Amino acid sequence: MSRRCELTGKGPMSGNHSSHANNKTKRRYLPNLQDVSLQSETLGRPIKMRISAAALRSVDHRGGLDLFLAKAKDDELSANALKVKKEIAKAQAASA
C-alpha cells in the first residue's frame, strides 16, 4: 500500500533531521493519511479511500465527494478515484 493520497496525490517528502548539535541526517516527512468512507450523493453508496487530512477538509469545503471529483484534475487522482469519478459522471448523465 503506497503512502500517497488518492485524491490530491500528496506523497512523502524528504528533508534533514537536525539535532541539537546541528548534525544533519536524512529523514522522510509522511503525509497524514486516513482510511475513510466518503458518501457519494449521486451513487448513493459509501466509497472507501485512503486520503490525507488536508484532502478531507478540501472535500468538505467543496461540498462533498461528487463536487470535489468534478473539479479535480485527472492526473492527480489515483486509479480508484478516477474510476469513481467516471461512475459519478455516467450516473449524472443518465439522470439528466
N, C-alpha and C positions, 0 to 999 in steps of 0.2 A: 504494500500500500504506500503510494508516494505521499510525500509531505507537501502537497500542493492543493490550494483552494480550487474547488470545482467551478466556482462562479467568476472569480477575479483572476485566477492564475497566479496568485501570490505564492511564492515558494521560499525556501531557505536562502538566507544571505550570509556572507562570510565577513569576518572582521577580526579585530585583535582583542584579546582579553588583556587588560592592563593591571598588573599587580600594584601593590602599594609602593614597591621599589621601582615601578615603571618598567618592569620586564614585560615584553610582548610575546604572547603565544596566540596561535590561530584558534578561532572558535567559530561556531555556527549560530546564527540567530534564526530560530524556527518560528514559523507563523503559528498563531493561536488557533488551531483547527479544532472544530467541534463536529460531532456527528449529530445532525438534526433531521427532523422530518418537517418539511415545508408543505403547507396545504396549497394546492392549486385550485382556484375557483372554477376555471374552465373545465379541467379534467375531473374535478370532484373527488380527488383522492390525494393522500399524502405522498410526497416524494422524498426518499432518504438521500441525503447528500452529506459530504464532508467539506464544510466551508469554514472560512475564518470568521472571527468575531466581527471584524470590520465589514465583511460582506453581509453578515446577518443584519447589521444596522442599516446597511445600504438597501437591502431588500425591504425592510420595514419602512424606510424613508420614501422609497419609490411606490409603495402601496401594495406590495405583495410580490410573490414569485413570478406571476404571469407578466406583470408590468416590467419587472426587472429584466427578465429574459428577452422581452420585446426590444428593449433599448440596448442590451448587451451586444458587444462585438463577438462574432463567431470565433475568431482566433484566440480569444481569452478563455472561452468555455471549454470544459472537458468534453469527452465523447458522450458521457452520460447526460450532461446538461444540454448538449446540442441536440440529442435525441428527444429530450423532454421539450425543448423549445420548438422543435418541428411538430411534435404531437399537439402542443397547445395551438400552434398556428393552424394546423389542419382542423382541429376541433372548432376553432373560432370561425374559420372559413365555411365549415359545414353548417354552423348555426346561423350564419348571416344570410 
